[in-house]
């Protein structure tokens, strides 16, 4: 019993209740033999008429309920026998007590012997009924239908909620989620804890208590989840649902639907039929598996103590007011196991603090574009990354008041996460007219969340799917995250943080790119520019190059430019377009020129020559010849070769000859011209009867200019006559 005074034993075909301390009085004993129905629930209920006294309700499978009470010096006496269910054919499969009510799940078999099997799958009903124990006897209230046409559930009660856990024999489609019922609010919470799905719905009338209507709007999401992995379940003294998976993982599902991992039992996967005993004593969780007792701190998940027991099968007993001792019932008697709580649970072991820094090293190493190894010593001394230092300080100094300091530190992140989960629920339940607006907001929050987390393969694949499914919303989200806008001069500016720039420029390993069409984030953004604002793409590439040049040295192998230049990555996106037109030629030119790389500039010059845009050819030559003498020479040689082949550049000779490098001699010029003269069998060169061939007169201004520049040098070098 809850007060620890009575012991209740349920054997194969017998129920025995007796006092733990020797006081005269008869014990309770009830037995049955098949085919008689067996009891499905033994519940201790408090009597409001006599505070501190308890009555025992024995609920049988066919719904009959016996209420017994204990009288000192007399013993157990039958107070009243009641019929819990209304239908004669109903069968109770699970029962619990919540407050002053009994809550149970009953099977209601179909009337026809050959009924539709799809309807038979949902032949269960969850009901509640008030049970009042007074001086005049016991009174049952009216039956309240909590959920009808449902699959089989095991009901477990906490102080304010009732957990509905799918039965082991349930269907795969209905065993992917838990239900949490709040009686006072008439609210159901649908949660798939491992998948992070939480949705709540208030049932305003009895007509809404149909199981199918409850799930309406959530079926699509739930169908993609894996079935729940539950080996053992029970309710803790704090009101949460303790779950043990078949892999031995112990976790807590809170009444709001969130899940928290606590501990992993040793020994790997649990064998079918193996027994796991769970019970909480204050903040300590006690687990018994295969004769081994584990004591775990629920708050930190730390193993406090491990003890090998001499017996394989034991059961926990209630120990009223004793949170530092555990009472165990075995076949040979009742034993007490005392344990010492940590003196100061707010001060963890030094290894826990080291674990924070080691995990931070792995995290920042994955995020970094540098190949240099990050160590714990560098992390502690560098002062660049504040998060692990702050977390370690919190762990070392104070974790009191239910981790208030830690919660205040991450409160903004928690609020953001909760708002995101609420928004997802709104998308699922919103009418069709509002779905688009919700999707835009959801995409913006998701893109922002990914850019603040580690850009691993899973997150990148997720971003690819978001950009593919919601291209316009993703474009607006990336503009918001990078804070892209035009300033007063019409130039594109971005106010993104260095961390966000690193995510944008991150280039996965070659073997990861291309899997299922997955492309890096930089390419995703470039594709959005081409689709929604193509004129901004060259400016965006230029912005990224400015960030790279300020963060890494030129051609550094550690930086993103060390593998594939950014302009080439943008050109790759342009090349993947289905149709190629004049606008794409212009975009290619802009991307090549915005890089300001010698090879790219020469490539752009050749593209302009191929397009015969001679005015722009000369403009590009004049602009980029100033970048370096080597590039100036390459540009001039290229244009001189073109000049030798046709007369298209003749109108621009007064702008072309000043570009001639000072070190270029007349011999060099003539050699280049002769190498690129067009091959003609009709007219001898350099003289022609037509005006489409090169003449010496066209070259004369250039040669005179070169000779005039050389004469002063020769005058200085001429030897004296004496």
C-alpha positions in Angstrom: 0.0 0.0 0.0 1.2 3.6 -0.4 1.7 4.0 3.3 3.9 0.8 3.4 1.7 -0.9 6.0 0.1 -3.6 3.8 1.7 -6.1 1.4 -0.2 -7.3 -1.7 0.9 -10.4 -3.6 -0.6 -11.5 -6.9 0.3 -15.1 -7.7 -0.8 -17.4 -10.6 -4.4 -18.0 -9.3 -4.4 -16.2 -5.9 -4.4 -12.7 -4.4 -3.1 -12.3 -0.9 -3.1 -9.1 1.2 -1.7 -8.9 4.7 -0.2 -6.5 7.2 3.6 -6.2 7.3 3.6 -5.6 11.0 2.0 -8.2 13.4 -1.4 -6.8 14.4 -4.2 -9.2 15.1 -6.6 -9.4 12.2 -7.6 -11.6 9.2 -5.7 -11.4 6.0 -7.4 -11.1 2.6 -7.2 -14.0 0.3 -9.0 -14.4 -3.1 -8.4 -17.3 -5.5 -9.8 -18.4 -8.8 -9.6 -21.2 -11.2 -9.9 -21.2 -15.0 -12.2 -20.6 -16.8 -13.1 -18.0 -14.1 -11.9 -14.5 -15.1 -8.7 -13.3 -13.5 -8.1 -9.9 -11.8 -6.6 -7.2 -14.1 -6.0 -4.6 -11.5 -5.3 -4.3 -7.7 -5.6 -0.6 -6.7 -5.2 1.1 -3.3 -7.6 4.0 -3.1 -7.7 6.6 -0.3 -10.9 7.1 1.5 -12.0 10.8 1.8 -14.2 9.9 4.8 -11.2 8.8 6.8 -8.0 10.6 5.8 -4.9 8.4 5.9 -6.9 5.2 5.5 -6.9 3.1 2.3 -9.3 0.8 0.6 -8.3 -1.9 -1.9 -10.2 -2.3 -5.2 -9.8 -5.6 -7.0 -11.0 -5.3 -10.6 -11.7 -8.5 -12.4 -11.5 -9.1 -16.1 -15.3 -9.1 -16.7 -15.6 -5.8 -14.9 -16.7 -6.9 -11.4 -15.0 -4.7 -8.8 -14.6 -5.7 -5.1 -13.9 -2.9 -2.7 -12.2 -4.1 0.6 -11.2 -2.0 3.6 -9.0 -2.8 6.6 -10.2 -2.5 10.1 -7.7 -2.6 12.9 -8.0 -5.7 15.1 -10.6 -7.1 12.7 -8.8 -7.3 9.4 -9.9 -7.1 5.8 -13.7 -6.8 5.2 -15.6 -6.7 1.9 -17.1 -3.3 1.6 -19.1 -3.6 -1.6 -19.1 -5.4 -5.0 -19.8 -3.2 -8.1 -20.1 -3.7 -11.8 -17.6 -1.4 -13.6 -18.6 -2.0 -17.2 -22.0 -1.3 -18.7 -22.0 -4.0 -21.4 -22.2 -7.7 -20.4 -19.8 -8.7 -23.1 -17.1 -6.1 -22.2 -13.7 -7.3 -21.0 -11.3 -5.1 -19.0 -7.7 -5.4 -20.3 -6.0 -2.6 -18.2 -7.0 -0.3 -15.3 -5.6 2.4 -13.1 -6.7 5.0 -10.6 -6.4 8.7 -11.3 -7.5 11.0 -8.5 -11.0 9.9 -7.4 -11.7 8.0 -10.6 -11.0 4.6 -12.1 -9.7 4.7 -15.7 -9.7 1.5 -17.7 -9.4 0.1 -21.3 -12.0 -2.5 -22.2 -12.6 -4.7 -25.2 -16.0 -4.5 -26.8 -16.3 -7.5 -29.2 -18.3 -7.0 -32.3 -21.8 -8.5 -32.3 -21.4 -10.4 -35.6 -19.3 -13.5 -35.7 -18.0 -12.6 -39.2 -17.5 -8.9 -38.8 -15.0 -6.8 -40.8 -11.5 -7.4 -39.5 -10.5 -3.8 -40.1 -13.3 -2.7 -37.7 -12.4 -5.4 -35.2 -8.9 -3.9 -34.9 -10.4 -0.9 -33.2 -12.8 -2.7 -30.9 -11.4 -1.2 -27.6 -12.7 1.7 -25.6 -11.0 3.8 -22.8 -13.5 4.8 -20.0 -13.4 6.6 -16.7 -15.7 6.5 -13.8 -15.7 8.3 -10.4 -15.5 6.0 -7.4 -16.4 7.6 -4.1 -15.7 5.8 -0.8 -17.8 7.2 2.1 -19.2 6.1 5.4 -22.3 4.8 3.8 -20.4 2.7 1.3 -19.1 3.0 -2.2 -20.8 4.9 -5.0 -19.9 4.7 -8.7 -20.4 7.7 -10.9 -21.6 7.7 -14.5 -19.4 6.1 -17.2 -17.4 8.6 -19.2 -16.2 7.6 -22.6 -12.6 8.9 -22.9 -11.8 7.3 -26.3 -13.8 4.9 -28.3 -13.1 2.8 -31.5 -9.4 2.6 -30.4 -6.7 -0.1 -30.4 -5.7 -1.8 -27.2 -3.9 0.4 -24.7 -2.3 -0.1 -21.3 -3.4 2.8 -19.0 -0.9 4.2 -16.5 -1.8 7.1 -14.2 0.3 10.0 -12.9 -1.1 12.6 -10.5 -2.6 14.8 -13.2 -2.4 12.7 -16.4 -3.0 9.2 -17.8 -0.6 7.6 -20.2 -2.0 5.3 -22.9 0.8 2.9 -24.0 0.1 0.7 -27.0 -0.2 -3.0 -26.2 2.6 -5.3 -27.4 0.1 -7.1 -29.6 -1.1 -3.9 -31.3 -0.9 -3.1 -34.9 2.2 -1.5 -36.4 0.2 1.6 -37.6 -1.0 2.4 -34.1 2.1 1.5 -32.1 4.1 4.4 -33.4 3.0 6.9 -30.8 1.8 7.4 -27.2 -1.3 9.2 -26.0 -1.4 11.4 -22.8 -4.8 12.4 -21.4 -5.3 15.4 -19.1 -8.7 14.8 -17.5 -9.2 18.4 -16.2 -8.4 20.0 -19.5 -10.1 17.3 -21.6 -6.9 17.4 -23.6 -5.1 14.6 -25.5 -1.4 14.8 -26.4 -0.2 12.7 -29.3 3.6 12.1 -29.1 6.1 10.1 -30.9 9.0 10.8 -28.5 12.0 9.5 -30.4 10.9 11.4 -33.6 10.3 14.6 -31.7 6.6 14.8 -32.8 4.2 16.4 -30.3 0.6 17.5 -31.0 -2.2 18.3 -28.6 -5.9 18.4 -29.2 -8.8 19.4 -26.8 -11.9 17.3 -27.0 -14.8 19.7 -26.6 -17.6 17.1 -26.9 -18.1 13.4 -26.6 -18.5 13.2 -30.4 -14.8 14.1 -30.8 -13.6 11.3 -28.6 -13.4 8.9 -31.6 -9.9 7.6 -32.1 -9.9 8.3 -35.9 -11.0 11.9 -35.4 -8.3 12.4 -32.8 -5.6 11.4 -35.3 -7.2 13.4 -38.2 -4.5 15.7 -39.5 -1.6 13.7 -38.0 -1.8 10.4 -39.9 0.5 11.5 -42.7 3.3 12.4 -40.3 2.9 9.5 -38.0 2.9 7.0 -40.9 6.6 7.8 -41.6 7.7 7.1 -38.0 9.2 3.8 -36.7 7.1 1.8 -34.2 7.8 2.5 -30.5 10.5 0.3 -28.9 9.1 -0.5 -25.5 10.1 -3.4 -23.3 8.9 -2.1 -19.9 7.0 0.9 -18.8 6.0 2.4 -15.4 5.2 5.8 -13.9 7.8 7.5 -11.7 7.1 9.4 -8.5 7.5 12.7 -10.3 4.7 11.8 -12.7 6.7 11.0 -15.8 6.6 7.8 -17.8 9.7 5.6 -17.5 10.4 3.5 -20.6 12.9 0.7 -21.1 13.6 -0.2 -24.8 14.5 -3.7 -26.0 18.1 -2.3 -26.4 18.3 -1.6 -22.7 17.9 2.2 -23.0 16.0 3.9 -20.1 14.3 7.2 -20.8 11.6 9.4 -19.3 8.6 10.8 -21.2 7.3 13.9 -19.5 3.6 14.8 -19.4 4.1 17.4 -22.1 5.2 14.6 -24.5 9.0 15.3 -24.5 11.5 12.5 -24.0 14.7 12.6 -22.0 17.3 9.8 -22.1 18.5 8.8 -18.6 20.7 5.7 -18.7 21.7 2.6 -20.7 21.6 -0.8 -19.0 24.5 -3.1 -19.5 24.3 -6.4 -21.4 23.0 -5.2 -24.7 19.5 -6.1 -26.1 17.1 -7.5 -23.6 15.9 -11.1 -24.1 12.2 -11.6 -24.8 10.4 -12.3 -21.5 13.2 -10.9 -19.3 12.0 -8.9 -16.4 13.1 -5.3 -15.6 12.0 -3.7 -12.3 11.9 0.1 -12.1 11.2 2.4 -9.2 12.1 5.9 -8.2 13.2 7.0 -4.8 13.5 10.8 -4.8 15.9 11.7 -7.5 17.3 8.1 -7.6 16.1 5.6 -10.2 16.5 2.0 -9.2 16.6 -0.7 -11.9 16.9 -4.5 -11.4 17.9 -6.6 -14.4 19.1 -10.2 -14.2 20.0 -9.9 -10.5 21.9 -6.6 -10.8 20.7 -3.5 -9.0 21.5 -0.2 -10.7 21.1 3.1 -8.9 21.1 6.1 -11.3 20.8 9.8 -10.7 17.7 10.8 -12.8 18.9 14.4 -13.3 22.4 13.7 -14.6 22.1 10.1 -15.8 25.2 9.2 -13.7 25.5 5.7 -12.2 25.5 6.2 -8.5 25.9 2.6 -7.5 25.8 -0.9 -8.9 25.2 -4.0 -6.8 25.1 -7.7 -7.8 22.2 -9.4 -5.8 22.3 -12.9 -4.6 18.7 -13.6 -6.0 17.5 -13.2 -9.5 13.9 -12.2 -8.9 13.1 -9.4 -6.6 10.3 -6.7 -6.3 10.4 -3.2 -5.0 8.3 -2.2 -2.0 7.0 1.1 -0.9 9.2 2.7 1.8 7.3 5.6 3.2 9.5 8.6 4.0 12.8 6.8 3.4 14.4 8.0 0.2 17.9 6.7 1.1 16.9 3.0 1.4 15.3 0.5 -0.8 13.2 -2.4 0.4 13.2 -5.5 -1.8 10.8 -8.5 -1.6 12.3 -11.9 -2.6 11.2 -15.5 -2.1 13.2 -15.7 1.1 12.0 -12.5 2.8 12.1 -8.7 2.7 15.5 -7.0 2.6 16.5 -3.3 3.0 19.3 -1.8 0.9 20.7 1.5 2.1 22.7 3.8 -0.2 24.4 7.1 0.3 23.4 10.1 -1.8 26.2 12.3 -3.3 27.0 15.0 -0.8 26.8 17.7 -3.5 25.2 16.6 -6.7 25.8 20.1 -8.1 29.6 19.4 -8.2 30.3 16.7 -10.7 33.4 14.7 -11.1 36.3 16.3 -12.9 35.9 13.8 -15.7 32.5 15.3 -16.5 34.0 18.7 -17.1 36.7 17.2 -19.3 33.9 15.4 -21.3 32.4 18.9 -22.1 35.7 20.1 -23.6 36.3 16.8 -25.5 32.8 16.9 -27.0 33.3 20.6 -27.9 36.6 19.7 -29.6 34.8 17.2 -31.8 32.0 19.6 -32.5 34.1 22.6 -33.5 36.5 20.3 -35.5 33.6 19.3 -37.7 32.4 22.8 -38.2 35.9 24.2 -38.9 37.2 24.4 -42.5 40.7 24.2 -41.2 42.6 20.9 -41.2 44.7 21.9 -38.1 43.9 19.7 -35.1 41.9 21.4 -32.2 42.9 20.1 -28.7 41.4 20.6 -25.3 44.3 22.8 -24.2 43.8 25.1 -27.3 40.1 25.3 -26.5 40.7 26.3 -22.9 43.4 28.8 -23.6 42.2 30.3 -26.9 39.1 32.0 -25.6 37.5 32.0 -29.1 34.7 29.5 -28.2 32.9 30.6 -25.2 30.2 27.9 -25.0 32.2 25.0 -23.5 33.9 27.4 -21.1 30.6 28.7 -19.8 29.1 25.2 -19.6 32.1 23.9 -17.7 31.9 26.8 -15.3 28.2 26.0 -14.6 29.0 22.4 -14.0 31.9 23.2 -11.6 30.1 25.8 -9.5 26.3 25.5 -9.4 23.7 23.2 -10.8 21.2 23.8 -7.9 17.5 24.8 -8.1 16.8 22.2 -10.8 19.5 23.5 -13.1 18.1 27.0 -13.1 21.4 28.5 -14.2 21.8 26.1 -17.1 18.2 26.6 -18.2 18.6 30.4 -18.1 21.7 30.0 -20.3 19.9 28.0 -23.0 16.4 29.6 -22.5 16.4 31.3 -25.9 17.4 28.1 -27.7 14.6 26.2 -25.8 12.0 28.9 -26.7 13.1 28.8 -30.3 12.8 25.0 -30.3 9.3 25.1 -28.7 8.0 27.7 -31.2 9.3 25.6 -34.0 7.5 22.5 -32.7 4.3 24.6 -32.3 4.6 25.9 -35.8 5.0 22.4 -37.2 1.8 21.4 -35.4 0.0 24.4 -36.9 1.1 23.3 -40.4 -0.4 19.8 -39.8 -3.7 21.1 -38.5 -4.1 24.4 -40.6 -6.7 24.7 -43.3 -5.6 24.6 -46.9 -5.8 28.4 -47.3 -3.3 29.0 -44.4 -0.8 26.2 -45.2 1.3 28.4 -47.5 1.8 31.2 -45.0 2.7 28.7 -42.3 5.1 26.9 -44.6 7.0 30.1 -45.4 7.5 30.8 -41.7 8.4 27.1 -41.0 11.0 27.1 -43.8 12.6 30.3 -42.5 12.9 28.9 -39.0 14.2 25.5 -40.3 16.8 27.2 -42.5 17.9 29.4 -39.6 18.1 26.4 -37.3 20.3 24.4 -39.7 22.6 27.4 -40.2 23.1 27.6 -36.5 23.9 23.9 -36.1 26.5 21.5 -37.5 26.4 21.2 -41.3 26.7 17.5 -41.5 25.4 15.2 -44.3 22.0 14.7 -42.8 21.4 18.5 -42.4 22.6 19.2 -45.9 20.3 16.5 -47.3 17.5 18.0 -45.3 18.3 21.5 -46.7 18.3 20.1 -50.3 14.8 18.7 -49.8 13.6 22.0 -48.3 15.0 24.0 -51.3 13.4 21.5 -53.7 10.0 21.5 -52.0 9.7 25.2 -51.1 12.0 27.1 -53.5 10.4 30.5 -53.0 10.1 30.2 -49.2 13.7 28.9 -49.1 14.9 31.9 -51.2 13.3 34.4 -48.8 14.7 32.4 -45.8 18.3 32.5 -47.1 18.0 36.2 -47.8 16.8 36.8 -44.2 19.5 34.6 -42.7 22.3 36.3 -44.7 20.7 39.7 -44.4 21.2 40.3 -48.1 20.0 43.8 -49.4 21.1 46.6 -51.7 22.6 49.7 -50.2 22.1 53.3 -51.3 24.6 52.9 -54.2 22.8 49.8 -55.5 25.5 47.4 -54.3 24.7 44.1 -52.7 25.7 43.9 -49.0 25.4 41.1 -46.4 25.6 41.2 -42.7 25.9 37.5 -42.0 28.1 36.3 -39.1 31.4 34.4 -39.8 29.8 31.2 -38.5 27.0 31.5 -41.1 29.5 32.3 -43.8 31.4 29.1 -42.9 28.2 27.0 -43.3 27.5 28.7 -46.7 31.1 28.0 -48.0 31.3 24.5 -46.5 32.2 22.0 -49.2 31.5 18.3 -48.3 33.8 15.5 -49.3 33.6 14.4 -52.9 32.1 11.1 -52.1 29.2 12.8 -50.3 28.3 15.2 -53.1 25.9 14.0 -55.7 24.2 11.3 -53.5 20.5 11.4 -54.4 21.1 14.8 -56.1 22.5 16.4 -53.0 24.5 19.6 -53.6 26.4 21.8 -51.2 24.6 24.9 -49.6 26.6 27.4 -51.7 25.3 25.7 -54.9 21.8 25.7 -53.5 22.0 29.5 -52.9 23.4 30.1 -56.3 20.6 28.2 -57.9 18.1 30.3 -55.9 19.8 33.5 -57.2 19.6 32.3 -60.8 15.9 31.5 -60.4 14.7 34.6 -58.4 17.3 37.3 -58.7 20.0 36.5 -61.3 21.4 40.0 -61.4 22.6 39.6 -57.8 24.5 36.3 -58.3 27.9 37.9 -59.4 27.7 40.3 -56.5 27.0 37.5 -54.1 30.0 35.5 -55.4 32.1 38.6 -55.0 30.9 39.0 -51.4 31.8 35.4 -50.6 35.3 35.9 -52.1 35.8 39.0 -50.0 35.0 37.0 -46.9 37.4 34.2 -48.0 40.2 36.6 -48.7 39.8 38.2 -45.2 39.7 34.8 -43.5 42.3 32.7 -45.4 45.4 33.5 -47.3 45.3 33.3 -51.1 45.2 29.8 -52.5 45.3 28.3 -49.0 44.4 24.6 -49.1 42.6 24.9 -45.8 40.1 27.5 -47.2 37.2 26.8 -49.5 39.1 28.4 -52.4 41.9 25.9 -52.0 39.9 23.1 -53.7 37.5 24.6 -56.2 37.3 28.4 -56.7 33.9 29.9 -55.8 33.3 31.3 -59.3 33.8 27.9 -60.8 31.2 26.4 -58.3 28.8 29.1 -59.4 29.6 28.4 -63.1 28.8 24.8 -62.4 25.3 25.7 -61.2 24.9 27.8 -64.4 26.0 25.0 -66.6 23.4 22.6 -65.1 20.5 24.8 -66.4 18.4 23.0 -69.0 18.4 25.8 -71.5 21.3 28.1 -72.3 20.6 31.5 -73.8 22.1 35.0 -74.3 21.4 35.9 -70.7 23.4 32.9 -69.6 26.4 34.0 -71.7 26.2 37.4 -70.0 26.0 35.7 -66.6 29.0 33.6 -67.4 31.0 36.7 -68.3 30.0 38.4 -65.1 31.0 35.4 -62.9 34.3 35.1 -64.7 35.1 38.8 -64.3 33.9 39.2 -60.7 36.5 36.6 -59.6 39.4 38.9 -60.8 41.5 35.8 -61.3 43.9 35.9 -64.3 42.7 32.6 -65.8 39.1 33.7 -65.4 39.7 37.1 -66.9 41.4 35.6 -69.9 38.6 33.1 -70.3 36.1 36.0 -70.2 38.1 37.8 -72.9 38.1 34.8 -75.2 34.3 34.5 -74.6 33.8 38.1 -75.7 36.0 37.6 -78.7 33.9 34.5 -79.7 30.8 36.6 -79.3 32.5 39.5 -81.3 31.7 42.1 -78.7 34.7 44.2 -79.6 33.7 47.3 -77.6 33.5 45.2 -74.4 36.7 43.4 -75.4 38.6 46.6 -75.2 36.9 47.8 -72.1 37.7 44.6 -70.2 41.3 44.8 -71.5 41.7 48.4 -70.2 40.2 47.6 -66.8 42.0 44.3 -66.0 45.4 45.1 -67.5 46.0 47.3 -64.4 45.7 44.3 -62.0 49.2 42.9 -62.8 52.0 43.2 -65.4 51.8 39.5 -66.2 48.0 39.7 -66.9 48.6 42.9 -68.9 51.0 41.1 -71.2 48.7 38.1 -71.6 45.8 40.4 -72.5 47.8 42.4 -75.0 49.3 39.3 -76.7 45.7 37.9 -77.0 44.4 41.1 -78.6 47.5 41.4 -80.9 46.9 37.9 -82.2 43.3 38.8 -82.9 44.4 42.1 -84.6 46.6 40.1 -87.0 43.7 37.9 -88.2 41.0 40.5 -89.0 40.1 44.2 -89.1 37.5 44.3 -86.3 39.8 45.9 -83.8 41.1 48.6 -86.2 38.6 51.3 -84.8 40.1 50.7 -81.3 43.8 50.9 -82.1 44.3 54.2 -80.3 43.0 52.5 -77.1 44.8 49.2 -77.8 48.4 50.3 -78.4 48.7 52.1 -75.0 48.2 48.7 -73.4 51.5 47.4 -74.9 53.9 46.4 -72.0 57.1 48.3 -71.8 59.3 45.2 -72.0 57.8 44.1 -75.3 60.1 44.7 -78.2 59.4 45.2 -81.9 60.8 41.8 -82.6 58.3 40.3 -80.1 55.5 42.1 -81.8 56.4 41.1 -85.3 56.9 37.4 -84.2 53.4 37.3 -82.6 51.8 39.0 -85.7 53.5 36.5 -88.1 52.5 33.5 -86.0 48.8 34.5 -86.2 48.5 35.8 -89.8 45.6 34.1 -91.6 46.7 31.5 -94.1 45.8 32.7 -97.6 46.8 31.3 -101.0 45.4 34.1 -103.1 47.1 37.3 -101.9 50.7 37.7 -100.7 51.1 39.2 -97.2 51.6 41.7 -95.7 50.3 43.5 -98.9 46.8 43.0 -100.2 44.6 44.4 -102.9 41.6 44.3 -100.5 41.2 46.1 -97.2 40.6 43.0 -95.0 44.2 42.0 -94.5 46.9 43.4 -92.2 49.2 46.0 -93.6 52.5 47.4 -92.4 50.8 50.8 -92.1 48.4 49.5 -89.4 51.3 48.3 -87.3 53.4 51.5 -87.8 52.1 53.5 -84.8 52.7 50.6 -82.5 56.2 50.0 -83.8 57.1 53.7 -83.6 55.8 53.7 -80.0 58.0 50.7 -79.1 61.1 52.2 -80.8 60.6 55.6 -79.1 60.5 53.8 -75.7 63.7 51.9 -76.6 65.8 54.8 -78.0 66.5 56.4 -74.6 67.6 53.0 -73.3 69.9 52.5 -76.2 71.4 56.0 -75.9 72.3 55.3 -72.3 73.8 51.9 -73.2 75.8 53.2 -76.4 79.6 53.0 -75.7 81.8 56.2 -75.9 83.9 56.7 -79.1 87.1 57.0 -77.0 
